Amino acid sequence: NKNKGKGYAMRYGAKKAKHDYIIFFEGDDQLYVEDIKKIKNKLQQGYDLVVGKRDLTKIPWPRRFNIIMSTYSLFLATGKVIKDPVSGFLGFNKKKFLSLNLKKDRIEIESEMRYKAAKKNLKTAYIPEKVKYHSKKLIHFNKLNWKLSFKIFLLQAKLVMRFEE
């Protein structure tokens, strides 16, 4: 009955999944269902992780800022360019996802999983992701507010400084 967070739900769902591939798809009506096939096709080609990569030029600036800062901090932590590291649209080989031994219960799981996937050298592919934003407000974060953005920043700072693995 209690909301335990996105990270908890992702880990729980992955453990319960009965197939070799798992796809995470945000439920806020911003993504296009037909893009799921693209992720599935890449997974079937042998990729461990497939990420929906958004077009930065079409994203509201607060989200763009989060993506840019996350990309930079994860580069500092891993030495690898991780495209769109806070994308909520991804597919995984189930065994590879479970091998990451993820711990974060909330939105920080996105950075944690991308960090650990990079460290384990998971074979990663990107697909262009179409997104429809429902608000034209200059500052509009939906679920990603300043408090959550700060939590993501703290985790990434710990990863860069090697305080957390």
C-alpha positions as CSV (number, residue, x, y, z in Angstrom):
1,N,0.0,0.0,0.0
2,K,2.9,2.4,0.6
3,N,4.7,3.9,-2.4
4,K,8.3,2.6,-2.0
5,G,9.6,4.5,-5.0
6,K,10.5,4.0,-8.7
7,G,13.7,2.1,-8.0
8,Y,12.0,-0.3,-5.7
9,A,9.3,-0.9,-8.3
10,M,11.8,-1.4,-11.1
11,R,13.8,-4.0,-9.0
12,Y,10.6,-5.8,-7.9
13,G,9.2,-5.9,-11.4
14,A,12.5,-7.2,-12.8
15,K,12.7,-10.0,-10.3
16,K,9.1,-11.0,-11.1
17,A,9.5,-10.8,-14.9
18,K,9.2,-14.1,-16.7
19,H,11.0,-13.2,-19.9
20,D,14.6,-12.6,-20.8
21,Y,14.1,-8.9,-21.6
22,I,12.6,-6.2,-19.5
23,I,11.5,-2.8,-20.7
24,F,10.9,0.2,-18.5
25,F,8.4,2.7,-19.9
26,E,7.3,5.9,-18.1
27,G,3.6,6.0,-17.4
28,D,3.1,9.8,-17.7
29,D,1.8,9.7,-21.3
30,Q,4.9,11.4,-22.7
31,L,6.3,8.4,-24.6
32,Y,5.1,6.6,-27.7
33,V,4.2,2.9,-27.3
34,E,5.4,2.0,-30.8
35,D,8.9,2.8,-29.7
36,I,8.9,-0.3,-27.5
37,K,9.3,-2.4,-30.6
38,K,12.6,-0.6,-31.4
39,I,14.0,-1.4,-27.9
40,K,12.9,-5.0,-28.2
41,N,14.5,-5.4,-31.6
42,K,17.9,-4.1,-30.3
43,L,17.7,-6.4,-27.2
44,Q,17.1,-9.3,-29.6
45,Q,20.2,-8.3,-31.5
46,G,22.3,-9.0,-28.4
47,Y,22.5,-5.7,-26.6
48,D,22.4,-5.8,-22.8
49,L,20.9,-2.3,-22.4
50,V,19.0,-0.2,-24.9
51,V,18.2,3.4,-24.0
52,G,15.7,5.8,-25.5
53,K,17.6,9.0,-26.2
54,R,15.7,12.2,-26.4
55,D,16.5,15.1,-28.8
56,L,18.0,17.7,-26.4
57,T,16.8,20.6,-28.6
58,K,13.1,19.6,-28.0
59,I,13.3,19.2,-24.2
60,P,12.3,22.0,-21.7
61,W,15.4,23.6,-20.3
62,P,15.2,22.4,-16.7
63,R,15.2,18.8,-18.0
64,R,17.9,19.5,-20.5
65,F,20.0,20.9,-17.7
66,N,19.5,17.7,-15.7
67,I,20.5,15.6,-18.7
68,I,23.7,17.7,-19.4
69,M,24.8,17.7,-15.7
70,S,24.1,14.0,-15.3
71,T,26.0,13.2,-18.5
72,Y,29.0,15.3,-17.3
73,S,29.1,13.9,-13.8
74,L,28.7,10.3,-15.0
75,F,31.5,10.9,-17.5
76,L,33.7,12.1,-14.6
77,A,32.7,9.0,-12.6
78,T,33.2,6.4,-15.4
79,G,35.3,8.0,-18.1
80,K,32.5,7.1,-20.6
81,V,29.9,9.3,-22.4
82,I,26.5,8.0,-21.2
83,K,23.8,9.5,-23.4
84,D,20.6,10.7,-21.8
85,P,21.4,9.1,-18.4
86,V,18.1,10.0,-16.8
87,S,15.9,8.6,-19.6
88,G,13.0,6.6,-18.1
89,F,12.7,4.5,-21.3
90,L,15.1,1.6,-21.3
91,G,15.3,-2.1,-22.1
92,F,17.6,-4.6,-20.4
93,N,18.6,-8.1,-20.7
94,K,17.0,-9.3,-17.4
95,K,20.1,-11.2,-16.2
96,K,22.3,-8.2,-16.8
97,F,19.9,-5.9,-15.0
98,L,19.8,-8.2,-12.0
99,S,23.6,-8.5,-12.0
100,L,23.9,-4.7,-11.4
101,N,22.8,-5.3,-7.8
102,L,20.9,-2.0,-7.6
103,K,20.1,-0.5,-4.2
104,K,18.4,2.9,-4.7
105,D,14.6,3.0,-4.1
106,R,13.8,6.3,-5.7
107,I,14.6,8.2,-8.9
108,E,18.3,8.0,-8.2
109,I,18.2,4.4,-9.5
110,E,18.5,5.8,-13.1
111,S,21.9,7.3,-12.3
112,E,22.9,4.2,-10.3
113,M,22.0,1.8,-13.0
114,R,23.7,3.7,-15.8
115,Y,26.8,4.1,-13.6
116,K,26.9,0.4,-12.9
117,A,26.1,-0.6,-16.4
118,A,29.0,1.5,-17.7
119,K,31.4,0.1,-15.1
120,K,30.4,-3.5,-16.1
121,N,30.8,-2.5,-19.8
122,L,27.3,-3.6,-20.7
123,K,26.8,-3.6,-24.5
124,T,24.6,-0.5,-24.9
125,A,22.6,0.8,-27.8
126,Y,20.5,4.0,-28.2
127,I,17.4,4.5,-30.1
128,P,15.8,7.9,-30.9
129,E,13.0,8.5,-28.5
130,K,10.0,10.6,-29.3
131,V,8.6,12.6,-26.4
132,K,5.5,14.7,-26.1
133,Y,5.6,17.4,-23.4
134,H,2.2,18.4,-22.1
135,S,3.2,21.8,-20.6
136,K,4.6,24.8,-22.3
137,K,5.5,26.4,-19.0
138,L,9.1,27.6,-18.8
139,I,9.7,25.8,-15.5
140,H,7.9,22.5,-15.5
141,F,9.4,19.4,-14.0
142,N,6.4,17.1,-13.5
143,K,7.8,14.5,-11.1
144,L,11.3,15.8,-11.5
145,N,11.3,18.7,-9.1
146,W,14.3,20.5,-7.5
147,K,14.4,18.2,-4.5
148,L,14.6,15.1,-6.7
149,S,17.2,16.8,-8.9
150,F,19.3,17.6,-5.9
151,K,19.1,13.9,-4.8
152,I,20.3,12.9,-8.2
153,F,23.1,15.4,-8.0
154,L,24.2,14.2,-4.6
155,L,24.4,10.6,-5.8
156,Q,26.4,11.6,-8.9
157,A,28.8,13.7,-6.8
158,K,29.4,10.6,-4.5
159,L,30.0,8.5,-7.6
160,V,32.5,11.0,-9.0
161,M,34.3,11.3,-5.7
162,R,34.2,7.5,-5.3
163,F,32.3,7.7,-2.0
164,E,29.7,5.2,-3.4
165,E,29.9,2.3,-5.9
